[in-house]
Amino acid sequence: MAIQPIRLFGDPVLRTPAEPVTTFDKELRKLVRDLVDTMQDAPGAGLAAPQIGVGLRVFTYDVEGVVGHLINPTLDLSDEQQDGDEGCLSFPGLAFPCKRAMHAVAKGFNEHGDPVIVEGSELLARCVQHETDHLDGVLFIDKLDPGQRKLAMRAIREADWAGDPVRVKESPHNTYGRAL
């Protein structure tokens, strides 16, 4: 079990687009295990590699008892929308109403490089959209309407974790958070 510290809002890695994975090796499988362990310990419904300081296009999810991961995801989204509260492990204790597509089909690869399709509605669709956004350097607060975003920024400033020094930890992976 390798639980990693989760990067909080304000850490530049959360705004940096992640690099595609090009090598499906033992190191990548360790990253996936670290992500799952960290996500489940938090606990959360999903966790993207940048949230633990690794700039690779990898995320894990744990929705309704189904645990999985996706590498180098692409999304096909429905036109139908859903409203609902959304939170993020990089914004501990905060959640705000956020519109997302009701249905998502996420295509990518597993830790061995085999093609994978994750298809779902409601919470699973919200999760894969949220985590894929992380891989693009986009945060859920960027998706809020202006009024909710203003409330979110106030709540962030008032949060007990606000102003904490940015946590920087060197990647344990020899790629130093970058794809080769």
Secondary structure in CASP SS format (residue, H / E / C, confidence):
PFRMAT SS
TARGET T0000
AUTHOR 0000-0000-0000
METHOD secondary structure of the structure
MODEL  1
M C 1.00
A C 1.00
I C 1.00
Q C 1.00
P C 1.00
I C 1.00
R C 1.00
L C 1.00
F C 1.00
G C 1.00
D C 1.00
P H 1.00
V H 1.00
L H 1.00
R H 1.00
T C 1.00
P C 1.00
A C 1.00
E E 1.00
P C 1.00
V C 1.00
T C 1.00
T C 1.00
F C 1.00
D C 1.00
K H 1.00
E H 1.00
L H 1.00
R H 1.00
K H 1.00
L H 1.00
V H 1.00
R H 1.00
D H 1.00
L H 1.00
V H 1.00
D H 1.00
T H 1.00
M H 1.00
Q H 1.00
D H 1.00
A C 1.00
P C 1.00
G C 1.00
A C 1.00
G E 1.00
L E 1.00
A E 1.00
A H 1.00
P H 1.00
Q H 1.00
I H 1.00
G C 1.00
V C 1.00
G C 1.00
L E 1.00
R C 1.00
V E 1.00
F E 1.00
T E 1.00
Y E 1.00
D E 1.00
V E 1.00
E C 1.00
G C 1.00
V E 1.00
V E 1.00
G E 1.00
H E 1.00
L E 1.00
I E 1.00
N E 1.00
P E 1.00
T E 1.00
L E 1.00
D E 1.00
L E 1.00
S C 1.00
D C 1.00
E C 1.00
Q E 1.00
Q E 1.00
D C 1.00
G C 1.00
D E 1.00
E E 1.00
G E 1.00
C C 1.00
L C 1.00
S C 1.00
F C 1.00
P C 1.00
G C 1.00
L C 1.00
A E 1.00
F E 1.00
P E 1.00
C C 1.00
K C 1.00
R E 1.00
A E 1.00
M C 1.00
H E 1.00
A E 1.00
V E 1.00
A E 1.00
K E 1.00
G E 1.00
F E 1.00
N C 1.00
E C 1.00
H C 1.00
G C 1.00
D C 1.00
P E 1.00
V E 1.00
I E 1.00
V E 1.00
E E 1.00
G E 1.00
S E 1.00
E C 1.00
L H 1.00
L H 1.00
A H 1.00
R H 1.00
C H 1.00
V H 1.00
Q H 1.00
H H 1.00
E H 1.00
T H 1.00
D H 1.00
H H 1.00
L H 1.00
D C 1.00
G C 1.00
V C 1.00
L C 1.00
F H 1.00
I H 1.00
D H 1.00
K H 1.00
L C 1.00
D C 1.00
P H 1.00
G H 1.00
Q H 1.00
R H 1.00
K H 1.00
L H 1.00
A H 1.00
M H 1.00
R H 1.00
A H 1.00
I H 1.00
R H 1.00
E H 1.00
A C 1.00
D C 1.00
W C 1.00
A C 1.00
G C 1.00
D C 1.00
P C 1.00
V C 1.00
R C 1.00
V C 1.00
K C 1.00
E C 1.00
S C 1.00
P C 1.00
H C 1.00
N C 1.00
T C 1.00
Y C 1.00
G C 1.00
R C 1.00
A C 1.00
L C 1.00
END
